[in-house]
């Protein structure tokens, strides 16, 4: 077969139905993998003991000293109150919000491209990625944080009125009440507010974000029998900031700098349970390696595209015209720029901080990175439709291969080493 005939075949039109079906398979696969054996292990996985203990203290009305704002632990506590203090209840809120992230990623992707197929592709990528799966199966905060950040951006950009911005502000304030690092998305919220029909009113509704933060924080302080209200929240926020600013020891073997996240060099081994037959059940925060590296490529491509456009305008028309050209990016370009900003925002604080960091701090940025990959993937797929379907199937095959180390399915030692082929991944 000649190169020309192969190119024609790859560019041949393919119906969207097979693509949507493949995406549905990946979505179902991701949800089932999140849900299966959610009770296992009945003991604690990586860092779960910290947050489950916080939730127990809230339910018991005991004083509690938190490393983070209270909403994440309150979300863990609600199923524990309704279903009892057991391993399923600990992990139910992260599972539900982690599953919701699948839908939110799809909605953001379809907004970014204007294509319905992007919804299915974006949802499939998030559903079938192990980084997000692992944090949907553990009583930890980062998966819930990523969900609320996605939700705030989706509502902000898809709404047409100040009411939508108000809802987004409440979601973002709630995200800050899980981890205050979500404050980096405030500029995105302001940008969305200024683009609405009533920019002044929409901008004013952004003030609901700190109101939501204070409200949730006050509830947690009240339940922990500590001073609450605005003064109590300000005092506790200051304490938390100083506490985290002082975590600069860099002694833990699983710590990783922000620039190590893109390989990654140190995914977190969240569970390792040997079995009597010599096999083991493990769970790692390593995502689908193919998608992981595609996020890196998509970010570099989007940044270089913006830079080249600015440099060309600068060369032809001067500085003022170049700035106007960048500011005037419209349509798909502006939406891709927004996704790039959403990827950069959670990483930016780590560029200037020496605070201890782990791979989980990359999770919110990574979720937006998958949406950015979706926009580029669907654009290429629209030109090479058969090749796009094949590429999606390859992504699915990689996810199926890695499923055992995300869902704690029995594996031999050789099976573990085949998947976690870098020594630092084990």
N, C-alpha and C positions, 0 to 999 in steps of 0.2 A: 504494500500500500504506500503510495507516494505521500510526501508531507502535505501536499495541497489537498488531497482527498481526505487525509486524516483531519486536517483543519476544518474542512467542510462538514465532516461528520460530527466533530465536537461542537460546531456552531449550529448544527441542525436543531430546529425547534423541538422542544420536548414539552409535553403537557405538564401543567403544574400539579396535577393530581398525584403522580408518583412522588414528587418532592414533598407535598403536604403529608402524604402517607408515611414517608420515611421520617419526617419531623414528628409526627404523632407517635410513631414507634419509640423514638428517642425520648419524647416527653413522658410517655407511660413508663418506659424503662427507668427514667430518672426519679419519677415519683415513687414507683414501687421500690427502687433501691433505697430511697430515703425512709420508706415506711417499714420495710421488712425487718423483723427482729429489732424493732426500735427499743425493746426492753433490754436488749443485750448490749453491754454487760449490765448485770444488776448492781454492780459496784460502779465506781466513778471512772470515767475516762479522763483524758488530759484536762486538767484545771477545772473539771466540773465541780469538785468539792467546794471551791471558793464560793461559787454563785448559788449552789443549792443550799449551802449553809446560810448565806445571806437571806434566801427566800424563806428558809425555816425560821429564822429569827424574826422576819417580818410577820409571818403567820402567828408566831407565838407572842408577839408584842414585846420582844426583847430588844434592848439597845444593841445597835449593830454599827460596826465601823466598816464602811465600804471603800473600795478602791475606785469605784465608778459611781456615777449618778444612779438612782434607784430603779428606773423604769424597767430595765432588762430583768432585774431580779423579781420585780413585781409581776412581770409577764410569766416568769417561771413559777411564781407562787400561786397564780390563779388556778391552773390545772391541778397543782398539788392540793389546793383547798377543795376542789371539786371531786377529784379522783383518788386522793390519798397520796401519801408520801412514798412514791415508788418510781422506778426508773422510767416508765413510760410517761408519767406525769412530768418528771423533770424535763423531758425532751420534747414534749408536745408543742409548746409555743415555738421553739426554734424550727420544728418540723413544719408547722402550719405557715409560719412567715417565710421559711425557706421555699416552700412550695408556691407561695404567693409571688415570690421573686421571679418565678418562671413566667408568670403572666405579665408582670410589670416590665420585664426585659423585652418581651414580645411587643407590648404596647409602645415602648420607647423606640424600638427598632422600626416599627411600622410608621411612627411619626417622623422619624429621621429620613426615611426613604420615600414615604408615600406609597409603598407597595404592601399589599396584604401578605405576600409571601414572606416579607421580612418579619412579620409577627411570628410565623411558624418557625423560621430559621433561628431567630433570636431566642425564642422560648426553648427550642431544642438544644441550642448551645448551652444555655444556663442549666437546663434540666440534666444534661448528660455530662456535666463537668464535676470532677471529684472534689475540687476545692469547695464548691458550694454544697455538694452533697454532704461532705464531712461536717460542715457547720449547720446542716439541717438535721443531723443525727446526734448532736451533742448539746448538753445544757450549757452553752456558751453564748456570749453576747454578740459576736461579730456577724453572724448570719442574720440576726434580727436587725442589727444596725444597717447592714447592706440593704435589707428589704425596705426599711423606712426611708433611707436615702434615695433609693430607686423610686419609691412611691412619691416622695416630695417632688422630685424632678419630673416624673411623668405627669402628675397633676398640674404642676406649674406650667409646663410647656404645651400641654394639650388643652388646657382650659382657655376660655375666651374672655373671661370677666374677672373682676376683682374677687368674686366669690371663690373662684378656683384657686387664685393666689392665696386667699385666706386659708383654704383647706391645705394647700401645700405648706404654708407657714406652720400650721398646727402639726403636720407630719414631720417637718424639719425640727421643730422644737422638741417633739417627742424623740426623734433620733438623737438629739443632743442630750436628752435625759437618759439615754442608754450609754452613750459615750460622747463627751462634749467635743470630740474631734469632728463631729458632723457639722460644726459651725463653719467649716471651710466651704460649705455649699450655699452659704448666705449670698455671695455674689451672683450665683446662678439664679437664685430666687429673685433678687433685685433686677437682674437682666430680664427675666420673664415678666416681672411686674411692669417694667418700663415699656414693654412691647404690647401691652393690652390697650383696649379702647380707652380706658380711664386710668392713665399711668399714675396720676397722683393718688387716687383712691387705692389703686392696687398696691402702690408702694407703702401706703400707710398700713395696709393689712399685713405686711411683712412683720410688723411689731407683734403679731400674734405668736410668732416663733418663741421669743423670750417669755411670753406669757405662758405658753404651754410648758416650756422648760421649768419655769418657777412652780407651776401648778403640780406637775408630776413629782418634782423634787420635794415639794412641801408635803405631799402625801407620804412619800417615803420617810421623810424626817419625822412626821407625826406618828407613823406606825412604829418607828424605831425609838419613840419617846425622846426625841431630841428637839431643840428649838426649831420651829419651822416658820414659814412666811418669807418675805423678801429678804429680810436681814439674815435669817438662818440659812437661806439658800446661797446668798452672797458669801457668807462666812465659810460654808462648807465647800463651795466651788473654789474659793481661794485656797483652802486647805488641800483639796484634791490637786489643784494645779501645782502647788509647791511640792506635794508628795511625788507627783509624776516627774516634775522637773529634776528632782533629786535622784531618780533612778538612772544613774549613768555609770554603773559598775562594770557592765559588759563581762560578766563572769559565767553566765549560763551557757552551756555548750550548744544550745539550739538557737541562740541569738543570731540575727542576721541584719546587715545594713540594708538600706533601701535599694542600693544598686545590686544587691545579690538576689533580689526578689524575682528578677526577670529570667533567670535560668530555670528554676530557683536552685540555690545552693543548699538550703536547709529547710525542706518541708517538715512539718511537725509530725512525729510518730505518735498519733493520738491514742492508740491502743495496740497491745500485743498480748494475745492470750494463747499460750501453747496448748495443744490438744494431746490426748493420751495416745493417739496413733502417730504422733510425730509431726503432724501438720500444725498449722497455726492460723489463728484469726487475727488479722491486723487491720488497722485503719490509719490512713495517712492523709494529710491535707494537700498532697500533690494533686493537681488537677490533671485534665487530659493534656499530655505534653504537646500534642499537635495544636490544640486551641491556645495553650499557654504561649507558645512561641508565635502563633499567628497574632495574638494581642500585641506582642512586641513589634512585629512587622507593621501592623495596622497603625500603631501609635507613631512609629518613625515615618511611615508613608504620609499620614495626615499632617504631621508637623512639617515635613519637607515640602509638601504641596503648598501649604500656607506660606512658608518661607520663600519658595521660588516665585509664587505669585506676587509677593511683596517686592522681591528684588527686581523682577521684570518691570513692575510698575515704576519702581524707583529709577531704574535705568532709562526708561522711556519718558517719564513725565515728571520726575523729581520727587522730593520727600513728601510734599503735601499731597500730591496725587496718590502716592503709594499708601499713605495712611488712610486716605479716603477709600482707596480700593479695598484695603483690608477691612475697614469698617463697613464697607458696602457689600460685603459678601452676603449673598442671599440664597434662599432655597436650600438645596442639599449641602452647599458649602458651609453656610452658617450653622446648620444643624450638626454637621460633622465637627465643626469647630467647637460647638457646645459640648459634644461628647468627649472631645479631646480635653477640654477644660475640666469636665467631670472626672476624667481619669487622672489628670494632674493634681486636682485639688487635694485629695486625701494624702497624696505623696509629698506635697510641698512642705508641710511642717517638718518632715523627717530629713529634708535636705539641710535645714538650718539647726537641727537639734542633735544633741549627742545622747539623747535618752535611749535606754535599752529598747530594742525593737525586735519583733518576731514576724514571721511570714503572715500571721493573721491580720496584721495592720494593713496589708495590701488588699484584703478581700473587697472592701467597697470599691476601690479603684478598679480592681480586676473585673467586677461585675459590669461596670460601664465599658471596660475594655472589650468584653465579649459583645456588647451591643455595637461598638465601633467596628469590630470585625464583621459583624452581621451586615452592616451597611456596605462595606467594601465587597464582601462575599456576594451579596445579592446583586450588586451592580455588575460584577464580573459574570455572575450566573445569567443575568439578563441577556448577555451577549454570547456566552458559551453555555447554553442551557444543559446540554447533555453532560458536559464536563462538570458543571456545577453539581448536578445530581450525583455523579460519581464521587466528587470531592466530599459531599455530605455523607455518603455511605462510608467513605474512608474514616471520616471523623467518628461516625457511629461504631465502626469496627474497633477503633482505638479505645473508645469508651467501654465497649463490651469486654475488651481484653483487660482493662484496668478495674472493672467492676468489683472483683474480689477484694482489692485493697482499699476500696471505698466503703463497701457494704459489709465488711468483716465476714466474708465467705471463706471456708476452709481452703488453705493453700499449702502446698509443699514448700520446702525451703528453696528448691529450684524455681518454683513458680513465683515466689517473692522476688528472688534475685533477677528473674527475667523481666519483671515489671519495674522494679526499683534498681535499674542497672547501674546507676551511679552510687558509689559507696555512701556518700552523704545523704542519699535519699532513704536509706534504711534505718 
